């Protein structure tokens, strides 16, 4: 395959998803610094925050292990070599993004920040339309019917 063909064999997402999440986190922290807020719940809020972070990390680790076992890349700028359809991918097509959102929400709760929590929906929309939609088009073009069948069986989020 030519170097040019290799260079275009990726989803063409708007930015690397971890960078999008980190930028949103930093924006939320900056807004919190400019106008401090507080969430109700105290220890219960903190416990929920810890549970979301821990669950998100576990989900992400599991999903990444499945990608590695399948011999495909996690990184969005590299070619996808296989469609992973077992394990957590049998329940959700986007466990890594779901995990990122859970971790972000957990950090927002732990930071006691309405600003950060308020940015959760815009973050989810950017991931949905700037990353996931592009990945779905790429996977359909690359894998055709097997991907369409998988997409028909498994929900995008939960």
C-alpha positions as CSV (number, residue, x, y, z in Angstrom):
1,X,0.0,0.0,0.0
2,X,1.3,3.4,-0.8
3,X,2.3,6.0,1.9
4,X,-0.6,8.2,0.8
5,X,-3.1,5.4,1.2
6,X,-1.7,4.6,4.7
7,X,-2.0,8.3,5.6
8,X,-5.7,8.4,4.9
9,X,-6.6,5.1,6.6
10,X,-8.1,6.6,9.7
11,X,-11.3,8.1,11.0
12,X,-10.3,11.7,10.6
13,X,-11.7,12.8,13.9
14,X,-11.6,16.5,14.8
15,X,-9.0,16.0,17.6
16,X,-7.7,13.2,19.7
17,X,-10.4,12.3,22.2
18,X,-8.2,12.4,25.3
19,X,-7.2,16.0,24.3
20,X,-10.9,17.0,23.9
21,X,-11.6,15.6,27.4
22,X,-8.6,17.3,28.9
23,X,-9.4,20.7,27.3
24,X,-12.9,20.5,28.6
25,X,-11.6,19.6,32.1
26,X,-9.2,22.6,32.0
27,X,-12.0,24.9,30.8
28,X,-14.2,23.7,33.7
29,X,-11.4,24.3,36.2
30,X,-10.7,27.8,34.8
31,X,-14.4,28.6,35.0
32,X,-14.5,27.3,38.6
33,X,-11.5,29.4,39.5
34,X,-13.2,32.5,38.0
35,X,-16.6,31.8,39.6
36,X,-16.5,29.2,42.3
37,X,-19.5,26.9,42.6
38,X,-20.6,24.1,44.9
39,X,-22.7,21.0,44.4
40,X,-24.8,19.4,47.2
41,X,-24.2,16.0,48.5
42,X,-21.0,16.1,50.5
43,X,-19.7,12.6,51.1
44,X,-22.4,11.0,48.9
45,X,-21.3,13.2,46.0
46,X,-17.7,12.3,46.6
47,X,-18.5,8.6,46.8
48,X,-20.4,8.8,43.5
49,X,-17.5,10.7,42.0
50,X,-15.0,8.1,43.1
51,X,-17.3,5.3,41.8
52,X,-17.6,7.0,38.4
53,X,-13.9,7.5,38.1
54,X,-13.1,3.9,39.1
55,X,-15.8,2.4,36.9
56,X,-14.6,4.5,34.0
57,X,-11.0,3.5,34.4
58,X,-12.1,-0.2,34.6
59,X,-14.3,0.1,31.6
60,X,-11.5,1.8,29.6
61,X,-8.9,-0.7,30.6
62,X,-11.2,-3.6,29.6
63,X,-12.0,-2.0,26.2
64,X,-8.4,-1.2,25.4
65,X,-7.4,-4.8,26.3
66,X,-10.0,-6.1,23.8
67,X,-8.6,-3.8,21.1
68,X,-5.1,-5.1,21.7
69,X,-6.3,-8.8,21.7
70,X,-8.0,-8.1,18.4
71,X,-4.8,-6.7,16.9
72,X,-6.2,-3.3,16.2
73,X,-5.3,0.2,17.3
74,X,-6.9,2.3,20.0
75,X,-5.5,5.5,18.7
76,X,-7.9,7.3,16.3
77,X,-5.2,8.5,14.0
78,X,-4.1,4.9,13.2
79,X,-5.9,2.4,10.9
80,X,-8.5,0.2,12.4
81,X,-7.6,-3.5,11.6
82,X,-10.6,-5.3,13.0
83,X,-14.1,-4.7,14.4
84,X,-14.3,-5.7,18.1
85,X,-17.7,-7.2,18.9
86,X,-17.2,-9.2,22.1
87,X,-16.9,-8.4,25.8
88,X,-17.9,-4.8,26.5
89,X,-18.3,-4.1,22.8
90,X,-21.2,-6.5,22.7
91,X,-23.1,-4.0,25.0
92,X,-21.9,-0.6,23.7
93,X,-20.1,0.4,20.5
94,X,-18.2,3.1,22.3
95,X,-17.0,1.9,25.7
96,X,-13.9,4.0,25.7
97,X,-15.9,7.3,25.1
98,X,-18.4,6.2,27.7
99,X,-15.5,5.6,30.1
100,X,-14.1,9.0,29.3
101,X,-17.4,10.6,30.1
102,X,-17.8,8.7,33.3
103,X,-14.3,9.7,34.4
104,X,-15.0,13.3,33.6
105,X,-18.3,13.3,35.4
106,X,-16.6,11.7,38.4
107,X,-13.9,14.3,38.4
108,X,-16.5,17.1,38.2
109,X,-18.3,15.7,41.3
110,X,-15.0,15.3,43.2
111,X,-14.1,18.9,42.2
112,X,-17.4,20.0,43.6
113,X,-17.9,22.0,40.3
114,X,-21.2,22.9,38.7
115,X,-19.1,24.4,35.8
116,X,-17.4,21.1,35.1
117,X,-20.6,19.2,35.4
118,X,-22.3,21.6,33.1
119,X,-19.7,21.0,30.4
120,X,-20.5,17.3,30.4
121,X,-23.3,17.6,27.8
122,X,-21.2,19.8,25.4
123,X,-18.3,17.3,25.8
124,X,-20.6,14.4,25.0
125,X,-21.9,16.3,21.9
126,X,-18.4,17.0,20.7
127,X,-17.4,13.4,21.1
128,X,-20.6,12.2,19.4
129,X,-20.5,14.5,16.3
130,X,-16.8,15.3,16.1
131,X,-15.4,11.9,16.8
132,X,-17.9,9.0,16.8
133,X,-19.8,10.1,13.7
134,X,-16.5,10.3,11.8
135,X,-15.4,6.9,13.1
136,X,-18.8,5.3,12.2
137,X,-18.5,6.6,8.6
138,X,-14.9,5.3,8.4
139,X,-15.8,1.9,9.8
140,X,-18.7,1.5,7.4
141,X,-16.6,2.5,4.4
142,X,-13.8,0.1,5.5
143,X,-15.7,-2.9,6.7
144,X,-19.1,-2.6,5.0
145,X,-21.8,-5.1,5.9
146,X,-20.1,-6.7,8.9
147,X,-19.9,-3.2,10.5
148,X,-23.5,-2.4,9.5
149,X,-24.7,-5.7,11.1
150,X,-22.7,-4.9,14.3
151,X,-24.1,-1.3,14.4
152,X,-27.6,-2.8,14.0
153,X,-27.2,-5.2,17.0
154,X,-25.3,-3.0,19.5
155,X,-26.3,0.5,20.8
156,X,-24.0,3.4,20.5
157,X,-23.9,4.3,24.2
158,X,-25.8,1.9,26.4
